[in-house]
Amino acid sequence: MKQGRIETVTTRIVSITFVVVALAVFKPFGLDAWQWQAYVHLGAMWVIGFVVCMIADGLLRHVVRMPRAYDKGAEYIIRRNLWFQLINTPLVSWGICLYRHFAMSNRVEANHLSLANFLETLVVIGFCSFAIGLYWRFKFRSRYLAAELEETRLLNEQLQMMQQTASSAPVESLAEAEGSEHPQPTDGEKTLTGTTNETVTLRMADLLYVEAVGNYVKVYQLCGGKVRTDMLRATSKQIEDELRDDPRVIRCHRAFLVNLGQVDQVVSRSGTMQLLMKHCHDSIPVSRSNMTGVKEAIKKASSREPRQDL
């Protein structure tokens, strides 16, 4: 049995034992009416809880496609644990609710199957799940932080690799990039147009980022070694479409497009991410909805090999 599987089983055993001990202390569901038989019922509930936990873990792995993995970063771990709670808690509650109906209703009338029965069970199990979730979050906090630091380190390594690859690659024409199945970065001039006659001309290598401000966008670029800002009446979606040919330019936030070639460092902290830009040292936020896309773009760009002249 793999180490990860052993750890999963151990975690589930501890979690279910915690819930059963809590039930033994507070004696809900009329357990106090059963005297010594209450411990038999508690043992049965432990088995139900463990089996359902393993089923929920299997659903999470094979249906939701979220296997247990600490190398995918803290955000993934936290998101996976939340999904597990959302799947597991109702299933465990339903299993115990059925057990109450078939095995515990002859002495306690309230144990008969009903909506109130299920809601009562859901509240009790939900509270226990929340408590044990806090325990595991605190226990694995150092592991979460280590995973987050490792993920950030890898992202920064990939970012540097991408920039080194781009700097060593031969300059290609825009027509070649458009005709390629996997577009390559182009450092020639690009003219951005807005909804009026105004235009902004820039070299793609000098583009830092684009910020949406109301009905306008601010285009930040290097000009003579200094950062220059141009205003253009347009939406960030329009600019994104115009810059779609360059894979280095990606959306990281509803208000920001960034050139990964001008990102100095990726900073991750407590599930959030920011991109520190070169030259201007501005910190660009990465929204949660765009975080995965940014990571994939960095990874994909870092693995892209520069084309060689024939």
Secondary structure as UniProt FT lines:
FT   HELIX           3..26
FT   TURN            28..30
FT   HELIX           31..33
FT   TURN            35..36
FT   HELIX           37..62
FT   HELIX           70..72
FT   HELIX           74..103
FT   TURN            105..107
FT   HELIX           109..111
FT   HELIX           115..139
FT   HELIX           141..168
FT   HELIX           174..179
FT   STRAND          189..193
FT   STRAND          199..203
FT   HELIX           204..206
FT   STRAND          207..213
FT   TURN            214..215
FT   STRAND          216..223
FT   TURN            224..225
FT   STRAND          226..233
FT   HELIX           236..242
FT   TURN            243..245
FT   TURN            247..248
FT   STRAND          249..253
FT   TURN            254..255
FT   STRAND          256..259
FT   HELIX           260..262
FT   STRAND          263..269
FT   TURN            270..271
FT   STRAND          272..277
FT   TURN            278..280
FT   STRAND          283..286
FT   HELIX           288..303
//
